[in-house]
Amino acid sequence: MIIHLKNNINEQDAHHLAESVQAFYFKDQEGKKVLVTSSSVKELPHEVEGKVNDFWVFPNDMQLASRQYKEETRKVAIGDTVIGGDTGNTILIGGPCSVESEGQIRTSAELVKGMGLTTLRGGCYKPRTSPYSFQGLGLEGLKLLAKMREEYGLNVITEVRDATHIDEVIEYSDVIQVGAKAMYDQGILRACAKTQKPVLIKRGFGTTLQEFVQSAEFVLSGGNENVILCERGIRTFETKTRFTLDLCGVAYLQEHTNLPIVLDPSHAMGHAYGVIPLAKACVAMGIDGLLIEAHPTPKLAKSDASQQLDHETFSHLIDELNPVAQAVGYKIV
């Protein structure tokens, strides 16, 4: 249940009410005092009687993210670029899987800036399956991303691997990416809830849609409304592609949730040849963003070499995507 308290309820009383009904409490962007209980609560607790402006009852714990609560897709600002709502923007985020050197990430920043795009991706803490694979440059990589932001005026998005370095990622990034392997890490999610920076949560490859959205609820219920969902493919019986991009799931999320949706065709396909066709299919669904990997020399990449586009291919990507976006009333930004 979501409860909006009356405006005359002071902060101290709001916190006391939250404790008494075992609810999360926060003030939303409009200044409304919000309590969120488990969805198992179907009737107003007697403790809040006479103190409520409005309330909503839900069938499950997908509550703050539900269109039943907020009908319009939430707007999220990534620097000066706003996605969601009625903006009609599909943000194209590009860059390498991993930050490998200053030269490599500078070349990538020049590419993104030269295309008129606004946001650069690059991993610094890499959650690799094998302990012998490249684990990322860590704090050094974050500082390189921050340097590119300063020099090129770009926003930067980077992934947090675990809760030990979440504060570093929050400090240096403009968008905090919670990866598929970290989606259940409550230490990360609760830390993200304490900032107002955008948080992009990737769906785990063995995660149901409800589990995915409930991961976002950890951040939303802590008071950070700037949450973006990212579909990046799920594990199925298929072995010829890295994962299976769940566009059916995207349709469900668009219908039932109020969060902007970004798609990652690079991780889903696992091979560069399929990234652009998949990206077109994604854009045709009227999505809020694309996250696509590009590397100056993909064959030499230290991680995910097979799925990264070379810079020449990435530079032509907008020409491929613009007609599709325009056909569904969106624009690539």
N, C-alpha and C positions, 0 to 999 in steps of 0.2 A: 504494500500500500504506500502511496505517496500522499503526503499531507502538506498543504500550504497553510501555515499559521497566519492568524490575523496580524495586521501591521503593528498593532499596539502591544504585541508580545515582545518584551525586551530580551536581550541576548542571554542573560542569566536564566530567565525563565524558559527560554527555548532550549538551552542545553539541559536544564533539569527535566523538561518534558521528554526530550530525546532519551535520556537515561531511564526515565520511568517506564517508557514503552519499548525500550531496547531498539532504538532507531538510530540511523545515521542522521546527522544534522549538518546543513550548510546553507549559506545564502547564495542564491543563483545570481546570474549576471544582471538581472532586473532588480535585485535587492530583496527578493521574496525569501522568506524563511521556510526552508523545506525539511521535512522529516521523511525518511524512507525506512519502512519496516520490511520484514520478510513478506513475500506475497501470500504466505499462509494466513496472514491477518486479513480477514474479510469484512470486519465491522470496526467502526471507529472505537479505539480504546476509550474507556470512560475518563481517563486522565486528561484527555484533550477536548472533552465536550465543552462547547461554548467558546473554543479558542481557535476554531478552524474556519478558513475562508473557503477551501475546496479540498476534495480528496478524490483519489482514483484507486480502484481495486483491480488487481491483475491476476491472470491465471498462472503466471510463473514469475521468476525473478528477472526477467527482461522487462525492466520497469522504466527507468529514466531514459533508456534508449528507445522506448516504444513510441510508435506513432499515435497510440491511444493517449499518451501523455502530451507529446508535442507533435502536432500533425506535420509541420514543415520540417524539412531537413535542416539540421543545425548549421549555421554558418561558422566556419573556422578560418581565421586569418593566418596565412603563412607569410610573414612579412607584410608587404602591401598587397598581396594577392589573396583574395577571399574566395573560398569554395563553399559549396552547399547553398542552401536557401534557393533563391531565384536567380543566382548569379549566372548560371549557364556556363560556368568555367570548368574545364577539365585541365588540371595542372599536370604538366609533363615534367617529371623529376628524373634527371639523368646523372650518370657518373659511374665510376668503377665499383665493383663489388667491394674491393678493399683499397684503402689508401696505402700505397706501397712506397712512395717517395715524393719529394717535393716536386720534382719535374713531372712525374706522372699526374699528380692531382692538379698541378698548375695547367697542364695541357687540357685536362678535363674541364677545369673552370673556364678556360678560354673558349672551349667548344660550347658549353652551356650558355655563357654570356653572349657569344657571337650569334647564337640562334635566337636571342631575345627571350630566353627562358630565365627563371628567377631562382631556381632551387637546385642545389648540387648534393648528390648522395655520395657516400663513401664510408665503408666500414672500418672501424678502428679496433674494436674488440670483436673478434670473430668466433662465434660458437660452432667450431668445427666438429664433425663427427669423429675424426681421428686426432689423437693428441700429437701426431707427427706432421700435421698439416700446418700451414701458415696461420698463426693465431692473431695477426694484426699488429699494428705499431703501438696500440694503446694510447697513452696520453700524448705521445709524440704525434700520432696521427690526428688526434683532436686539435692539437695546436696548429697543425698544418691546415686543417679545415677552417679554423678560425682565421688564419692568415689569408686564405682565399676569400673568405667572407669580407674581410677588411679591404682587400685589394680590388676585388671585382664586384662588390656590392651584392653578393649572392646570399640567399638563405642556405643553411646546411642542415642535412638530416643524417643522423648516424645511429647505429644500433647499440643498445645496451645488452651485454651478454649475461650479467648477473648483478646482484645487488651490491657487490663490493665496489663498483665504480659508477653507480647510478648518479652520484652527486657530480662527478666529473662530466658525464654526458649531459646532464641538465645544464651545467655551467657553460659548456662550449657549444652546444647545438641550438638550433632554432626550432627543430622538430625532433622529438625523442622517438626513436623507433624501437618498439618492443618486438623482438623477433619471434618466429614461430616456436622456437625451443624455449623461450622465456615467457610465453604467454600466461603460464600458470604461476609465475613467481610473484607471490603477493608482496614481497619486499620491494620489488621493482614497481608494481602497480600502485602500492600505497605511497611510495615516494613520488611517483608521477602525479598522484592526486593532489599533492601539496604545492605543485607549481601551476602556473596558468599557461605554460608553453604547450603548443599542440603535441599530442601523443598519438602516434600511428601504431596500431596494434595489428600484427600479422596473425592470421589464423594458423593454429597448429595443424600439422599435416594429418593428425588423427583426431581432430576436434570436431564435435558437432556444432551446428550453428548456434544452439542455445549456449553451449559452453563458451563459444567465441564471444557472443554478446555479453555474457555475464562477466567475462574478463574486462570488458569495457566498463561495466557497472562498478567495478572496484574503483576505477578512476573517477567516474562521474559522481559516485556517492561521496567521494572525498572532497568535492567542490570544484574539480577541474572539468569544465564542460567542453573543452577543446579536444575532443576525441575523434579519431578517424579510424575506420575499419579497413584492413587490407587483406583481400583474398589473394593467396599466392600458390594455390594448388593443394590438393589433398592426396594422400596415398591410397591407391586402389590396386586392383589386380594387374593393371597394365604395367608393362616393363619397357616399352619402346619410347616413352617419354619420362621425364624425371618425376613429374607429378601429374595430376589431372586437374585442370583449372575448372572450378565449380561455378559455372555461370548460372546454373539453376539456383545455387545458394545465393548468388548475387541478386537474382530476381527476388528471392525471398527477403533478403535484407532490405532491398529498396522498398518493398511493399510494407514491411512490418517494423522497420527501425527508422529512427530520425537522424542517424549518423551519416556523415559523408563517407563514400566508399571509393577506395583506391585499389587498382588491380596491378599485380606484378606478373606479367607474362614471362619474364626472364626465368624466374625460379620454377614456374609451372612447367614450361617446355623443356628447359635444360639444354636446349640447342639453339644457336643463334638463328638458324634458318626459319624457325617457326615463330620467332618473337613478333615480327611485324604483322603477319596475318592474324595472330592472336590479339595483338594490340588493336587492330581494326575492329575485331569482333567485340572487344571490351568497350571501345568508344561508342560503338553502335548501340550499346545498352544505356547510354546517357549517364556515364559515371563521372565522378568528381576528380579523378586523377589516375595517372599511370606512373609506375615506378619501373624504370628500365635501365639495365646495366649496359654501360659502354666503356671500353678500354682503348687506350691509344694503340696497343698491340695485344689483342686478345690471346694469341698463342703463348705469350710470355707472362700472362696474368698468374699471380700466385694463388688465386682462388677462383673457382667457377669459370675457368677459361672458355669452356665450350659454349656457354650461354651468352657471353658478352658480345655486343655489337662492336664492330670497329667504328671509328669516328666518322668515316665517310658515310657509312650506312646510317648511323644515327643522325647525321646532319640532314639527311633527306627524309627523315621520319615524319616531320611536320607536314611535308607535301603529301605524304601518303595518308595522314590522319585527318587533315583539315576537311576534305570533302565529306568524310564519314561524320565528323563532328557537326558540320553545318547541316547535314541531312536530318539530324535528330535535335537541332536547335541548341547545340553547344559550340564552344570555341576552345581551341587549344591555347593555353597560356603558359 
